[in-house]
Amino acid sequence: MKVTLERKNDDYLFEAKGKSGVPLHIDNTVDGVSNGSSPMELLLMGVGGCSAIDVIHILKKQRQKITSYTIEISGEREKIKEANPFKSMHVHINLEGEILPQKAIKAAQLSFEKYCSVSITLEKSVIINYSITLNSVKIV
C-alpha cells in the first residue's frame, strides 16, 4: 500500500491520494483557518471508516436491512514529551433499520476484535471501546 502527499500552499495544506486517486486534504488545524483534516482527525476517521465498512458488510451478509448508519468517534489525548497521542478512543455506532440487536452487537464485536485492521493496528497503544444505538435504543 502506498499514498502520496503533495504540498498545496506555502503553509501546511497537503493533498493526499491513495490507490483510488481521490484527493483528501490534510492541514494544520491548530493555527485558525483550516482547509483540511488534521492527521489526528484522520486517525479517528480511519478507525470509524474501517469498522463501519466491516459492520455493514457483516450485516448485509446476514440479510439485515440498514436504512441509516452514522458513526461518531471521539478520542482522548495525553501529553507525552512534546506529543499528544491518543490514549483512548470511543466509537459510537448509530444504526437504523430492520436489524436484530444480537446481529448488530456481533458485527461490531467481529469488526473490532477480528477484522478492522486500523483498530487492530492501534490497539497496542490506544484503548478502543464502542457502543451501539439501534433504532434510537442503546443496546451496548
N, C-alpha and C positions, 0 to 999 in steps of 0.2 A: 504494500500500500504506500502511496506517495501523494503528497499535496504540495502545492506551490503557493507562496505568498509574494505579492508584488506591492511595493510601497506606492501609494497613490497621491500623496501630498508632501509638504515639507515637514509635517509633524508625524503622527503615529498611525494614520489611516493606511490599512493594507487591504488588498483584495485577495482572498484565498480561493483556490479552486482545487477540487479533487477530481476523481475519475469522471464524474458526470459533466464537469466543465461549468457547472452552475456557480456563479460567484457568491461569495459571502464576505461581508465587510467586517473587519476587526479594527477596533480603535481603542485609544486610551479613554476610559470613561471617567477618570478622576478629575481631569482639568476642565470641567464645564461641558461645553457642547461636544457631542459625540456623533459620529456618522457610522457607527458600527457597534457590535457587541464586544465586550471585554473578553479576554481569554478565560477568565474565571466564570463568566456567564456561559461561555461556550462549553465548559466542563459540565455545568448544570444541564444545559440543553442536550449534551451528549448522553448523559445518564437518562434523561427523560425521553429522548427520541429512541434510544436503544430499547428501553423497557416498553415503550408504547408500541413499537413495531412487534416486539415479541408477544405482548399481551393480545394485540389484535390478531396476529397470526394464529395463536393458540385458540382463541375464542372462535375465529372463523372456521378452523378445522373441526371444532366441536359443534358447529352449526348454531352458534349463538348469534342473535341479531343485535348488532351495535348500532344505535341511532345517533349517539353523541359520545365523544371521547375527549376529555380535556385532562391535562396533567399539569400540576404545579410542583416545582422543585425549589426548595429553599436550602440554603447552605449556611452553616455556622463556621466562621473562620477563627483562627487563633494566631497570635503573634509568635513566630519562631525566627529568631535573629532579625533579619530585615524583611522577611517574607511574611505573608498572611495566608497560609494554605487552609483549605477546608479541613475541619476536624470531624464534621458530620454533615450529612445531607438527609433531608426528609422529602420523600416523593409522595404526593397525594394524587391518586387516580380518581377521576370522576367519570363514571360510566352511566349511560342511559341505554335502555333497550330491553329486549326480551332475553335476559341473561340470568341463568341460575347463579345465586350467590356463591355456592361452593365452586363453580367453574371459574368465576372471576377471581376468587381467592387463590385457587390452584394455578391459574395462569400467571398471576403476579408472583407467586412463590417460585414457579419454574423460571420465570424471567430473571429474578434477582439471584437465585441460587444456582442456576444451570446455564442459561442462555445469553444473558446480557454481557457481552464482552467488555463494555465500558465500565459497568459497576463492578464486575469481577476484577478488572484491572486496578480499580481504585480501592477495593475492599481491604487491602493490607494496611492502608494508611488513613482511610476515611470510613467512619461508621455510616452505613446507608440503611435507613429504615423506610417503611412505606405504610400508607393507609389507603383504604378504598371506600368510596361512596358509590353506591349503586342505586339508581333511581331515587336520589335525594335521601337515602338512608345509609348511614355509616355502618359498614359491615366488618371492617378491620381497622 
